[in-house]
Every structure is written in C-alpha cells, then in structure tokens.
Amino acid sequence: MAKKTYIICNAHLDPIWQWEWEEGAAEALSTFRIAADFCEQYEDYIFCHNEVLLYDWIEQFDPPLFARIQDLVKRGKWHIMGGWHVQPDCNMPSGESFVRQMLTGRKYFLEKFGKAPHVAINFDSFGHSRGLVQIMAKSGYKGYVHMRPQPQHLTMPANDYTWVGYDGSKIVGMRPHGWYSTPKGNAALAIKGTVNQCADGDINMRLWGIGNHGGGPSKKDLDDLIILKKELKEKGVDLVHSTPEEYLAETIKHHDLPEVHHSLWCWAVGCYTSQIRVKQKHRAAENAYYLTEIMCSHAANEGLMEYPFKELSDAMYDIMTVEFHDVLPGSSIQPAEEMGIRMMDHAIEILTRLKA
C-alpha cells in the first residue's frame, strides 16, 4: 500500500472531437464554473487545468468567471498546468510548431495568471516523439505527464522514468496509474484501488475527474474523498489534493529513475494516415507560416514594413488549434475535419497576403 497518493483533479475536455468547437466552448464554460464553485466550497481541494484555448474562450465569453479563476490561481486553489495552447498530436507537427505550442502557451499564462508551468501535460495524445524531450527541456520543462501508450501497448521500466532526448537532454516522464479520468461518483473507488496496487511505502500520482466531454469534479466525488482520506489516514496513508509539479518534486527525491531512450509509440496508428486533407493543409500552412515570418522579419528590419504581429498571431492560432490531437490525426467527426481545413485555409490566406 502506498504511503502517499497525490490526487490530481482535472477535466480532460476535448475542445473538438465528436462535436464542433462551439459545443466544446459551452462545455468549458460549464465545467469551469462548477470547478470554481467547488474550489471555493472545499478547503483542501485544488482544480488543475491546462490548454490556453479553453481559457481564451472563458476570457471571451464569461469575463467574470475568468476573473474568479485568476483569483483562485492567486490563492493556490486553481492550478495552471501544462502550459501549451492545446494538447496537440505529438507526432506530426514540425519541431518549430511544438516550440510555438509551448512559447505562446507559457506567454499567455504568464500574462494572465503570472504562472509558467514546468510539467507538460499531454494525457491523450497518440504517442510521443522522442524529439519532444530536447524541445521541452530547452523550453524550461522538467517533467512530462502522458497516458498513452498504455501498459498493454508499450512496456516501460517504471511509471516514472528519465526520458532522454536525441541530444542527451533529459526530463522526467510520468505515466500515472489508472487513467486521466474517473466516471462520476467512482473517484474514491478508483483512487483506493490505485493506493492498494502500489508498493508498500511508495508514493504515486492518480488523476481523477469526469473527462472527455468535460465535467471535472462532482460533489459526490469530493464528499467521498473526504471519507476516504480519513479512512486511509488511519492506515498510515496520506491522500493529498495536489499538482503535477508537487508530485514531480517528490518523485525525484524518492525514486532512482530508470532511463528511456526511445519514442513512446505506438497507439492508434491508423490516425497517422486518416483524413489526409487536413494533414496536407496543416503542412502547407506550417511551411507558409515559417517562410512568411522570415520574410516579414527581414522586411521590418530593413524598415520596409511594420512587423505584422496580429496577422501572424492569428495565423499561428489557427495552426496550433488544428494540431489538437483529435483534429490533426483525423480521429474526429467530419464537421471537425472540415473546420480544420477551413482554419488552415484562413491561415494560408493571411500568410499569402503578407507574402505579397
């Protein structure tokens, strides 16, 4: 039985998947409102969430809720985790696109919340390129939490390990016990199972919260966890509402981590080739963006034009959003694919005008 379990509440919310972005935005509003209420009602509870895209929707559509979240972050009740624009596909974007996911994400969270997470989060992405290690390490990240590939798809030497990049860069990889979500009303049961599965005297991290279509915490789950915390305390086990950063600090102290020198593959390999049109448009938009950015930088440096910050930012927003792990891989419904193509066309049109 574990001596300490760090429970990380989240609401894995696909902004686009079996629905279009408008429904994703509506679910983000509902989920964040409920999470904010619970943060204020439960003393020890901490809600954790990542992805700039969702926070940007809250800022646009419900400014009072956004202000509440800013206050909760200051009080340590709401944790900004991950720090990327979205949880992207981690195989197909170029290295520079991964840099932009991190750079723009961390810039947003620093400006809006004064936070720059140093544990990256990609719970649901379909495999992870080893090339990410170097980019994350040199972007200021110390850890990386992922769920896929699961144990039945990829054997790992341990749940927590040192992931080594091609250039020798290192970060701590973490594949938590269980899954990133729990069915409504079953969080305590799932967490208790994880505690019992772990080695005696060990520490572990367990993710919980209703997922995929939002939801996050429920009142029943939070009430059940109060009871479970008391029950486990009598057995010498600490159950702690926590954050990925806090768990990372503890696991480094308590574990001698084995090294992993390969990519984390494979999962859902059919998604690497499905819905080819959105993949082709994405690559065309990437290539157009980085060429146009160089051209504009040179022209602005020569005093021939004002640097087009807003236009380039709008195009990059489209590119990064389409890199979401259910859009670019082609695992979403047809209207989502069409949205992805439309966004890439929008980005390419902006870039074409800038080049001209």
PyMOL commands that set and color helices and strands:
alter all, ss='L'
color gray80, all
select helices_A, chain A and resi 21-41+52-61+63-74+95-113+131-138+187-197+219-233+244-254+269-272+276-301+309-322+334-355
alter helices_A, ss='H'
color red, helices_A
select strands_A, chain A and resi 4-9+47-49+78-80+119-122+143-146+160-164+170-174+203-208+238-241+259-260
alter strands_A, ss='S'
color yellow, strands_A
deselect
rebuild
show_as cartoon
